[in-house]
Amino acid sequence: MWEKIIFVCSSGTCRAPLAKALLDESNLKYEIEIQAKGLVVLMPEPINQKISAVMISNGINMEDYMASQLEPQDVTDRTLILAMEQKQVPKVLEIIGEERAPQVRVLTELVGEELEIMDPFGAPLPSYGLCFESMSKTIRKLANWLNEQEA
Protein backbone atom coordinates (compact mmCIF):
# COMPACT_ATOMS: atom_id res chain seq x y z
CA MET A 1 0.00 0.00 0.00
CA TRP A 2 1.24 3.49 -0.85
CA GLU A 3 1.55 6.00 1.99
CA LYS A 4 2.11 9.00 -0.27
CA ILE A 5 1.31 10.00 -3.84
CA ILE A 6 3.15 12.84 -5.51
CA PHE A 7 1.70 14.21 -8.73
CA VAL A 8 4.31 15.97 -10.86
CA CYS A 9 4.04 18.30 -13.81
CA SER A 10 6.52 20.70 -15.38
CA SER A 11 5.95 23.85 -13.32
CA GLY A 12 3.74 22.44 -10.57
CA THR A 13 1.12 25.12 -11.23
CA CYS A 14 -1.59 23.37 -13.27
CA ARG A 15 -2.03 19.62 -13.79
CA ALA A 16 -0.31 18.34 -10.64
CA PRO A 17 -2.26 20.58 -8.22
CA LEU A 18 -5.46 19.81 -10.14
CA ALA A 19 -4.83 16.07 -9.75
CA LYS A 20 -4.04 16.54 -6.05
CA ALA A 21 -7.22 18.53 -5.44
CA LEU A 22 -9.37 15.97 -7.24
CA LEU A 23 -7.82 12.99 -5.42
CA ASP A 24 -8.17 14.86 -2.10
CA GLU A 25 -11.92 14.88 -2.75
CA SER A 26 -12.10 11.18 -3.64
CA ASN A 27 -13.41 8.53 -1.27
CA LEU A 28 -10.30 6.52 -0.57
CA LYS A 29 -10.49 3.50 1.72
CA TYR A 30 -7.35 4.47 3.61
CA GLU A 31 -5.54 7.67 4.44
CA ILE A 32 -2.82 8.66 2.03
CA GLU A 33 -0.71 11.81 1.83
CA ILE A 34 -1.21 13.56 -1.51
CA GLN A 35 1.19 16.18 -2.85
CA ALA A 36 1.73 18.16 -6.04
CA LYS A 37 5.24 19.08 -7.14
CA GLY A 38 6.94 20.68 -10.11
CA LEU A 39 9.97 19.50 -12.02
CA VAL A 40 11.31 23.00 -12.65
CA VAL A 41 10.26 25.41 -9.90
CA LEU A 42 12.68 28.31 -9.54
CA MET A 43 10.50 30.09 -6.97
CA PRO A 44 7.13 29.35 -5.38
CA GLU A 45 4.28 30.28 -7.70
CA PRO A 46 0.51 30.18 -7.19
CA ILE A 47 -1.73 27.90 -9.17
CA ASN A 48 -2.32 28.89 -12.80
CA GLN A 49 -5.15 31.46 -12.95
CA LYS A 50 -7.06 29.71 -15.72
CA ILE A 51 -7.09 26.27 -14.08
CA SER A 52 -7.94 28.00 -10.80
CA ALA A 53 -10.98 29.62 -12.43
CA VAL A 54 -12.12 26.25 -13.80
CA MET A 55 -11.58 24.60 -10.41
CA ILE A 56 -13.49 27.33 -8.56
CA SER A 57 -16.39 26.98 -10.99
CA ASN A 58 -16.42 23.29 -10.00
CA GLY A 59 -16.32 23.98 -6.26
CA ILE A 60 -12.59 23.48 -5.67
CA ASN A 61 -10.47 26.29 -4.24
CA MET A 62 -6.68 26.15 -3.97
CA GLU A 63 -5.98 29.82 -3.39
CA ASP A 64 -3.28 29.09 -0.79
CA TYR A 65 -1.41 26.63 -3.02
CA MET A 66 2.18 27.45 -3.99
CA ALA A 67 4.21 25.31 -6.38
CA SER A 68 7.28 23.60 -4.97
CA GLN A 69 10.14 21.64 -6.50
CA LEU A 70 10.24 17.84 -6.35
CA GLU A 71 13.18 16.91 -4.10
CA PRO A 72 14.78 13.52 -3.32
CA GLN A 73 13.78 13.84 0.35
CA ASP A 74 10.09 13.99 -0.68
CA VAL A 75 10.22 10.31 -1.64
CA THR A 76 10.21 7.23 0.60
CA ASP A 77 9.92 3.55 -0.30
CA ARG A 78 6.13 3.91 0.08
CA THR A 79 5.76 6.88 -2.31
CA LEU A 80 4.16 6.62 -5.74
CA ILE A 81 5.16 9.39 -8.15
CA LEU A 82 2.69 10.05 -10.96
CA ALA A 83 3.93 12.09 -13.92
CA MET A 84 1.54 13.71 -16.36
CA GLU A 85 3.61 12.77 -19.44
CA GLN A 86 6.07 10.03 -20.38
CA LYS A 87 8.67 12.67 -21.30
CA GLN A 88 8.70 13.82 -17.64
CA VAL A 89 9.79 10.43 -16.26
CA PRO A 90 13.53 10.86 -17.04
CA LYS A 91 13.53 14.25 -15.26
CA VAL A 92 11.78 12.72 -12.24
CA LEU A 93 14.40 9.95 -12.10
CA GLU A 94 17.20 12.50 -12.49
CA ILE A 95 15.87 14.25 -9.38
CA ILE A 96 15.00 11.27 -7.17
CA GLY A 97 17.41 8.61 -8.46
CA GLU A 98 17.19 5.81 -11.00
CA GLU A 99 16.80 3.22 -8.23
CA ARG A 100 13.29 4.61 -7.61
CA ALA A 101 12.16 3.86 -11.19
CA PRO A 102 9.56 1.24 -10.11
CA GLN A 103 7.82 3.96 -8.08
CA VAL A 104 7.43 6.35 -11.02
CA ARG A 105 4.50 5.95 -13.40
CA VAL A 106 2.62 8.03 -15.94
CA LEU A 107 -0.81 8.72 -14.44
CA THR A 108 -2.88 7.82 -17.48
CA GLU A 109 -0.90 4.64 -18.22
CA LEU A 110 -1.38 3.46 -14.64
CA VAL A 111 -5.17 3.61 -14.98
CA GLY A 112 -5.24 2.13 -18.49
CA GLU A 113 -5.81 5.22 -20.61
CA GLU A 114 -4.08 5.65 -23.96
CA LEU A 115 -3.77 9.45 -24.04
CA GLU A 116 -1.82 11.60 -21.59
CA ILE A 117 -3.46 14.55 -19.83
CA MET A 118 -3.01 17.51 -22.19
CA ASP A 119 -0.94 20.46 -20.95
CA PRO A 120 -3.22 23.49 -21.52
CA PHE A 121 -0.48 26.04 -20.76
CA GLY A 122 -0.96 29.13 -22.91
CA ALA A 123 -4.19 27.87 -24.45
CA PRO A 124 -7.59 29.58 -24.21
CA LEU A 125 -9.78 28.98 -21.15
CA PRO A 126 -11.89 26.20 -22.78
CA SER A 127 -8.72 24.06 -23.03
CA TYR A 128 -8.35 24.29 -19.25
CA GLY A 129 -11.94 23.10 -18.94
CA LEU A 130 -11.13 20.10 -21.13
CA CYS A 131 -8.07 19.41 -18.98
CA PHE A 132 -10.28 19.50 -15.88
CA GLU A 133 -12.79 17.08 -17.41
CA SER A 134 -10.18 14.56 -18.56
CA MET A 135 -8.31 14.79 -15.24
CA SER A 136 -11.55 14.22 -13.32
CA LYS A 137 -12.19 10.97 -15.20
CA THR A 138 -8.60 9.83 -14.76
CA ILE A 139 -8.55 10.59 -11.03
CA ARG A 140 -11.80 8.63 -10.54
CA LYS A 141 -10.05 5.64 -12.15
CA LEU A 142 -6.99 6.21 -9.95
CA ALA A 143 -9.13 6.30 -6.79
CA ASN A 144 -10.75 3.01 -7.81
CA TRP A 145 -7.31 1.49 -8.49
CA LEU A 146 -6.00 2.66 -5.11
CA ASN A 147 -9.06 1.25 -3.34
CA GLU A 148 -8.43 -2.15 -4.95
CA GLN A 149 -4.82 -2.33 -3.67
CA GLU A 150 -3.94 -4.58 -0.76
CA ALA A 151 -3.38 -2.85 2.57
N, C-alpha and C positions, 0 to 999 in steps of 0.2 A: 504494500500500500504506500502511496506517495504521501509525504507530509507537507510538501510544498510544491506549488506549480508557479513557474515564472514564465509569463508571456513576454516575448521579445519582438520588437520591430526596430526599424532603423533608428528613428529619433526618440522613440518612447513617448510620442505625443498623440498618437492616433489609434492604430489598431491594437497595440498591446493594452493600453488602458481601457479601451472599449471591451476587449475580451475579458479583462479582469473584472470590470463592472458587471458584465453579463453573467459571468460564472459566480460572482459574489451573490447574485440574486437567484441562483439555481438552488434547487432542493437536493443537496448532497447528503448522502447517508452518514458521512463522518466529517469531522472538522478538518479542514485543510487550509494552510496559509496560501494566499493567492497574491502574487505580485506582478507588476508590469515594469519592464526595464527597457532601456534603449541600448543599441549597439554603438552609437556614436553620440554621446551627450556631453557637450563641452561645458555647459552650465545648466542648472535646473530651468526647465521651461514648463509653462502650464500646458494643459491639454489643448490640442488644436481647436480653434474657435468654431470651425464648421462641424466637426464631429461632436463637439460639446453642444451645439445648437440642436443637432439631431437627437442626441442623447436626452437632453432636457425635454424635447418634445415627446419623448417616449418615457418620461418619468424618472430619468437617471441623472443625477447631478454629481459631477466630480470637480467642483470649483476649487477645492483645496489641493487637487492633484498637481504634483510637480514631477517631471521626468527625471529619472536618475539612471546612471550608467550601470550596466551589468558588470559585476565584479566577481572574481573567483570565490571570494568569501561568502557570496550569496548562495552558493551551491553546496549541498551536502549529498550524501549517498542516497537520500530519500527525496531528492528534488527532481522534478520533471521539467525540462525546459522546452517550451513550445514556440518555435519560430513561425513567422507568418509566411515565409518563402524559403524554398530550398536553397537559394543563393545566400541566405543569411547563416546557414548552418556552419560553413567554414569560419566565419567571423566569430560565432558563438564559441566554437572549439578553440579558436586562437585565444580567446579571453579566458575560458575556464579550464582548458587543457584537453588534449585529444583522448586521454583516458576516460573522460566523461561522455564519450560519444554515444554509448547506449542510452544515456539519459536525455539526449537531444532529439527531438522529433519535429517534423513540420505538422502544424495543427491539423490542417485539412487531410493530410495523408493518414494521420493517426485515426481519424474518425471515418475513413473510407471515402472521402470526396476526391474527385479528380482535379478540380481547379483550386488554386490557392486563393486566399482572400486578397482581393484587389487593393492596391495602395491608391487611395483617392487624392493623395497630396497634389495640390495645385489645380484640381479639377473643380467644376462647378458644384454647388451644394447638392443637387440631386445624386451625384456620384457618392457622396458621403452617406446619403440615405440608402443607396444600394449596398454600400459597405456594411452599414448597420444591419440591414436585412439578412445578408449572407452570413455575417458573423453571428447573428442571433440563432440561425439554423444550425450552424456549426457548433456553437457552444451548447446548444441543447443536446446534440449528439455526444459531445465531450462529457457532459454531466451524466448522461446515460452510461457511457463507457466507464467512467469513474465509479459509478454506483454498482457496476457489475464486477469490479475488481475485488479480489480477496483481501480481507483485512489484515 
